[in-house]
Every structure is written in structure tokens, then in C-alpha cells.
Amino acid sequence: MSSPETSPPPLTHALSPTPASDPMSPSAGPTAWHGAWTAPVMRPSAAPWFETWAESGFTNQSLRQTVRVYTGGTQVRIRFSNAYGTTPLELNGAGIGRTAGPAAVQPDTMRTLRFDGSTSTTIPVGGRAVSDPVTLPTEPLDELTITLYFRGTTGPATYHQLSMTTTYRAAGDHHRDPAATAYTEAVQPAYGSWYYLEGIEITGPQTLPPAVVAFGDSLTDGFGATIDGHDRYPDLLAERLLATGRPRPVLNAGIGSNKLLTASPLGGDAGLARFTRDVLDQPRVGTVLVLIGINDIQLSDDPLGSTGNPTPPVTARQLVDGHRALIRAAHHRGVRAVAATLTPYQGAAGWTPAGEAIRGRVNQWIRTSGSYDAVVDFARALDPEDTGFIYTELHIGDHLHPNPAGYRAMADAIDFSVLDE
């Protein structure tokens, strides 16, 4: 595998801070909002990993989605995205409440979401809407259900493909129904997706440390975790922090199939291009934990590249230069940059000796260069004896994606000291 040792494209808008006066900025205004949950949004794909509702969108339907928040407070607001919509998105009703079970909401916790006082809003093409705050006391690890109603036809939906949670829809307007009765439809297989949801923010009297944002590909997104089980490695890290009396928001900014250097229909925008939006523009970020690059290596010569043409083989130099761009962008915003070593994938369909050599060179740079503020050795967590393979009991059978035990090993490998100055 050979290619000129060229640098990656520049990090798009990485050094452009979000204006403090922007009313859509998560940090705008005098109230201290904390990020409680996020999902990087994606363009709907004509050839997704699994069946989704993104290409067809929604017509006179209600959509019910569940998330777990990682900080508590007294008020909540939601960020909605139409980043990849082809027409303005008319949202005709929205609500939030504590989850009571599959597709059900605790009745006494149901709150109507408003937008500048209105129960409906239109989100322009490429735009975002932030709901008005609602009073809804929450605790870390609470599950919340967000319900949306679309009277008209949305067109293809901005979404996050891999949620590892079950999403439901119903015909007609049922966004105020606490019961699950009308929500009879869910995508099968139920890997699940989130639609239009970009983030949940919470405020309250408590003072929290700045958030940790986990940035990466499917190993961060959580493919191989338990459906509706909340056992991806960022989930388990948040639980560890809470259990040891160090509650702190942990936000998952992973996208399955994502690459650092190039975009693709399956993997979304390149990591370089989305880093500002998905990491640095989150509310009160203190640390980013970066695990990305394996897809650049194993999906070289990818026929589903950003242009529809094969992408050229990647080099270790290009990946290192890409990581350096992330570090510069994070430090420009005062964010601590922590790297995780690239995990083994020998035995997986995309493995080659040349790719393994690239992984080794990138990991050596991560471990020894001192460019990142700290390092977490996920490679050793999944392969303690450095065999080049993920231990059998720690992956789902594909030699690439951890199972819940593998994600637990990753979370347990994080020394809390690396998350702080």
C-alpha cells in the first residue's frame, strides 16, 4: 500500500469560535447550560448499514425517541437539526418526559416543548432550532423520551444512524399520549436511529466540571453494545465517574464508519470537518477523547468515498497530520486533547499486513510523541498481551467491534487523571 506522504485537507472552520452573542449558541446567555447528551447528525444514506426511516422521512406521523442524560438539573432544552434537509422542516408538536418503558412516558412528567412560545416551528434548510427551557427535574442517568409530530411531509431526515436504542413511530398526532398504544412500529433489526435530535442541555443550581466528549467511529458510537442497554464505553465511563463521586457529563460524538480524513455516505462527514460542530461547540467542553483512524486504514480504496469514487490508500503520515489538526483546534478553544490508541482488527474483513503496519506507526506516535495532552491505551485494554487480535471474549465475533465486556474494558482503562489538567 503506497501513497504520497501528503497532508490532509485543513480542518474546516476548526478555529472559528461560536459567537457568544449567537442566540443558537449552546453557551449563549447568562444561564449555565451543560451538555447532557448529544448525537452527531448525518446526511441520510441511500445505502445505510440497516433499514432506517431517514430516506423516506415522515408524513402525518409521530416519532418517539429515548435518550439517557449524563447530568442532572432543573430545566431542560433540546437542540433540533435540519442540517441535511432539502426543504424547511415543519415541526408541528414536540414534548419531553421521563421514560416509562418502551414508547411510554410517565404522565406526570410530560412537558410540551415550545419555540419562542409557540408549540410549532419551522427549521430552515441547514438550520437548527433550540426549544424554550422547560422545568423538568432530572438526575444523571435518567432516561428521557422526546416525541415529535410532523403533520406534513418532511422529506429525507437529518439523523444519526446508529443509536443502539429503539425508536418508535405512530400514524397521526400522538405526541401528547403518555401511553405506548399508538406506537406500534419500530425498525427491524432494531439497531435504531435518532432523527433530528442534536443535543439535550440541562441547567440547575449545581456546578459541574466541564464535559468530556468522546469523539470517534463505531467503537465510540457503540456498535456491538446492548440494544437499549446503555453499555457503550462512554456510557460506562459516565457511570464510573458518577459511582466514584465525580459526576461529569460524558457526551458521545461517535459515528459508525466515520473516517478522520474523508467523508463517505455511510460514515458521514470526515472527522476533520465535523470536529468543531460535534465537539468544540458543545456546552462547556473541558476534554475531548479521540479514537479515530481505523476506518481510514481498513476502508482505503473505498468505493463509497465522498465523491463516489475509490478513496486513495491512507498513510501513517496523513493520519498523524490529521490528529495534529484536531489537537491544534482543541487547544485553540482551551480544550484538553486526549488520544486513545487504535485498537486491533486482525481477523476482520478489512485487515491487511500493510494496514497493520500503519496502525502500529500511528499508535507509536500517539504513545511517544507527547503531542496529545494524555493517552488512553485502548489497544492494550482489548489486547493486553499485544497479540494483534482483540481477545475473543471482548469482541462480537467480527474481530473489530467490542461486545459489552470489551466496552467495559475500554471504560475501565481510563484513568480519571487523564481527563483533567
Secondary structure, 3 states (H helix, E strand, C coil): CCCCCCCCCCCCCCCCCCCCCCCCCCCCCCCCCEEEEECCCECCCCCCCCCCCCCCCCEEEEEEEEEECCCCEEEEEEEEECCCCCCCEEECEEEEEEEEECCEECHHHCEECCECCECCEEECCCCEEECCCEEEEECCCCEEEEEEEEEEECCCCCEECCCCCCCEEEECCCCCCCCCCCCCEECCCCCCCEECEEEEEEECCCCCCCEEEEEECHHHHCCCCCCCCCCCHHHHHHHHHHHCCCCCCEEEEECCCCCCCCCECCCECCHHHHHHHHHHCCCCEEEEEEECCHHHHHCCCCCCCCCCCCCCCCCHHHHHHHHHHHHHHHHHCCCEEEEECCCCCCCCCCCCHHHHHHHHHHHHHHHHCCCCCEEECHHHHHCCCCCCCCCHHHECCCCCCECHHHHHHHHHCCCHHHHCC
